[in-house]
Amino acid sequence: MKSSFGILMYRKAPGGVQVLLAHPGGPFWARKHAGVWSIPKGEPEEGEDPLGAARREFEEETGAAVTGQFEDLGEIRQPSGKVVRVWAVEGDFDPAELVSSTFSMEWPPRSGTMREFPEVDRAAWFGVDEAREAIVRGQAGFLDRLLARLREEGSVTAGRA
């Protein structure tokens, strides 16, 4: 079974909680918005610690090392069957500083020309309601888990999330 590990960075803003999401790079996603943004995540390397893999993937996709108090939000099986496990951490990444790793693919199709594209072409902060519209459907449950965790801690109230 394939698995993927990620970091859901959040911050507390005057209007409520905001989460950092990443938009996939490459020509297929260039003009798509709703339902394609994702929590920065990826697959582990052989024998890699799950949280270590999540932190490495965040850095590869954003260019920023992530530190702080990580809270395990558990796993959610995606419609594809892949299991995604996510940790939340409070932070304040500046999307203007995004530097993503790249991948190669033939583009245009059947042209014989290989081109490089960023894994993530942009990142942005979203209020939770906005994030629900933008995020890949299978990952939306992590938003609910984050809000429940913050409410338990007394960090947010129902009306401020």
TASULDA-V722752 format. One record per residue. OMEGA is omega in whole degrees, 0 to 359 (* if undefined). NEAR is the number of other C-alpha atoms within 8 Angstrom. D_FIRST is the distance of its C-alpha to the first C-alpha in whole Angstrom. Layout:
omega=OMEGA near=NEAR d_first=D_FIRST
omega=OMEGA near=NEAR d_first=D_FIRST
//
This chain:
omega=178 near=5 d_first=0
omega=176 near=7 d_first=4
omega=182 near=10 d_first=6
omega=182 near=13 d_first=10
omega=184 near=16 d_first=13
omega=179 near=18 d_first=17
omega=174 near=14 d_first=20
omega=178 near=13 d_first=22
omega=178 near=11 d_first=26
omega=174 near=13 d_first=29
omega=179 near=10 d_first=32
omega=183 near=7 d_first=35
omega=180 near=7 d_first=38
omega=180 near=4 d_first=41
omega=181 near=6 d_first=39
omega=181 near=10 d_first=36
omega=174 near=13 d_first=33
omega=178 near=12 d_first=31
omega=179 near=13 d_first=28
omega=177 near=13 d_first=27
omega=181 near=15 d_first=25
omega=178 near=13 d_first=24
omega=182 near=12 d_first=25
omega=178 near=13 d_first=23
omega=179 near=12 d_first=25
omega=187 near=10 d_first=26
omega=182 near=5 d_first=28
omega=186 near=5 d_first=26
omega=190 near=11 d_first=26
omega=185 near=7 d_first=29
omega=181 near=5 d_first=31
omega=181 near=6 d_first=28
omega=186 near=8 d_first=28
omega=175 near=8 d_first=27
omega=180 near=9 d_first=24
omega=179 near=12 d_first=23
omega=187 near=13 d_first=23
omega=167 near=12 d_first=20
omega=177 near=12 d_first=20
omega=186 near=13 d_first=20
omega=177 near=12 d_first=16
omega=183 near=10 d_first=14
omega=180 near=10 d_first=11
omega=171 near=13 d_first=12
omega=181 near=6 d_first=14
omega=176 near=4 d_first=14
omega=184 near=5 d_first=15
omega=175 near=8 d_first=16
omega=183 near=7 d_first=17
omega=179 near=8 d_first=15
omega=176 near=9 d_first=18
omega=178 near=8 d_first=19
omega=179 near=15 d_first=16
omega=180 near=17 d_first=17
omega=178 near=12 d_first=21
omega=180 near=9 d_first=21
omega=177 near=14 d_first=19
omega=181 near=16 d_first=22
omega=179 near=11 d_first=24
omega=184 near=10 d_first=23
omega=183 near=13 d_first=23
omega=185 near=13 d_first=26
omega=183 near=12 d_first=28
omega=172 near=10 d_first=29
omega=182 near=8 d_first=28
omega=179 near=7 d_first=27
omega=178 near=5 d_first=29
omega=179 near=7 d_first=29
omega=183 near=6 d_first=28
omega=179 near=7 d_first=25
omega=183 near=7 d_first=24
omega=178 near=8 d_first=20
omega=176 near=11 d_first=20
omega=184 near=7 d_first=16
omega=172 near=8 d_first=13
omega=176 near=10 d_first=13
omega=180 near=10 d_first=10
omega=177 near=10 d_first=11
omega=179 near=6 d_first=13
omega=184 near=5 d_first=11
omega=178 near=8 d_first=8
omega=177 near=11 d_first=7
omega=179 near=12 d_first=8
omega=176 near=12 d_first=11
omega=187 near=13 d_first=13
omega=172 near=14 d_first=17
omega=175 near=14 d_first=20
omega=175 near=13 d_first=23
omega=177 near=13 d_first=26
omega=181 near=9 d_first=30
omega=182 near=8 d_first=31
omega=179 near=7 d_first=33
omega=177 near=7 d_first=32
omega=181 near=6 d_first=34
omega=178 near=9 d_first=32
omega=181 near=4 d_first=35
omega=181 near=8 d_first=34
omega=173 near=12 d_first=31
omega=185 near=8 d_first=30
omega=170 near=12 d_first=27
omega=185 near=10 d_first=25
omega=173 near=8 d_first=25
omega=180 near=8 d_first=23
omega=173 near=8 d_first=25
omega=177 near=8 d_first=25
omega=180 near=11 d_first=28
omega=353 near=10 d_first=30
omega=181 near=6 d_first=32
omega=178 near=6 d_first=30
omega=180 near=6 d_first=31
omega=185 near=7 d_first=34
omega=181 near=7 d_first=33
omega=177 near=7 d_first=33
omega=179 near=8 d_first=30
omega=178 near=8 d_first=30
omega=176 near=8 d_first=29
omega=176 near=10 d_first=27
omega=175 near=12 d_first=26
omega=179 near=12 d_first=23
omega=181 near=13 d_first=25
omega=174 near=11 d_first=28
omega=176 near=10 d_first=29
omega=181 near=12 d_first=28
omega=174 near=8 d_first=30
omega=179 near=9 d_first=31
omega=165 near=11 d_first=31
omega=186 near=11 d_first=32
omega=180 near=11 d_first=30
omega=177 near=7 d_first=31
omega=181 near=8 d_first=31
omega=180 near=11 d_first=28
omega=179 near=10 d_first=26
omega=187 near=8 d_first=28
omega=189 near=11 d_first=26
omega=172 near=15 d_first=23
omega=187 near=10 d_first=20
omega=183 near=7 d_first=20
omega=181 near=9 d_first=16
omega=185 near=12 d_first=18
omega=179 near=10 d_first=21
omega=178 near=8 d_first=20
omega=177 near=9 d_first=20
omega=179 near=10 d_first=24
omega=180 near=8 d_first=25
omega=178 near=9 d_first=23
omega=181 near=10 d_first=25
omega=178 near=10 d_first=28
omega=180 near=8 d_first=28
omega=180 near=8 d_first=28
omega=178 near=10 d_first=31
omega=178 near=11 d_first=33
omega=180 near=7 d_first=32
omega=184 near=7 d_first=34
omega=181 near=7 d_first=36
omega=179 near=7 d_first=36
omega=174 near=12 d_first=36
omega=183 near=8 d_first=37
omega=183 near=6 d_first=36
omega=184 near=4 d_first=39
omega=181 near=8 d_first=38
omega=* near=9 d_first=34
//
